[in-house]
Amino acid sequence: MTAAECMICVKHRGEGTMKGQLVGRADGFWVYHGDPGGNGLAALGHLVIESDRHAPYLADLTDAEAADLGRLRSRLARALRDELGVTFVFAAVIGRHVAHFHEHLLPRHPGVSPEVPWHQSDEAGPQADAETVAELARRLAKRLGELFESHGPG
């Protein structure tokens, strides 16, 4: 697949059907809040980090990109903990459906039963409407302002 055909590359150009609330851009990565489901609600704090460069999989990131990703991931996890009071943030790179590097950050909110599997932590937590998601994106962008380029939410 070429960058011209890639759904995530198309999204980064502001085209196509993939959407999401932009949190910001840093060091060659875009950060979005996860999309809402069919009911119009999104799992609050579910973030997706996407490489700016069309790198299909984790193994395709350069060493410099991998280092930048590690710093960004840790900063986002701390920001989620501080903003939402989440007890844990899981990170997952799956990449089976879209061949463009993206990593999910899945928060585990207080009150989520320990019986809930890690990969369902976000679904078991609070669900939020577009306004609440946009407000969280603004708070995260403000908290990480020195890291993000001037592409964060308005």
Order of alpha helices (4+ residues) and beta strands (2+ residues): alpha-beta-beta-beta-beta-alpha-beta-beta-alpha-beta-alpha
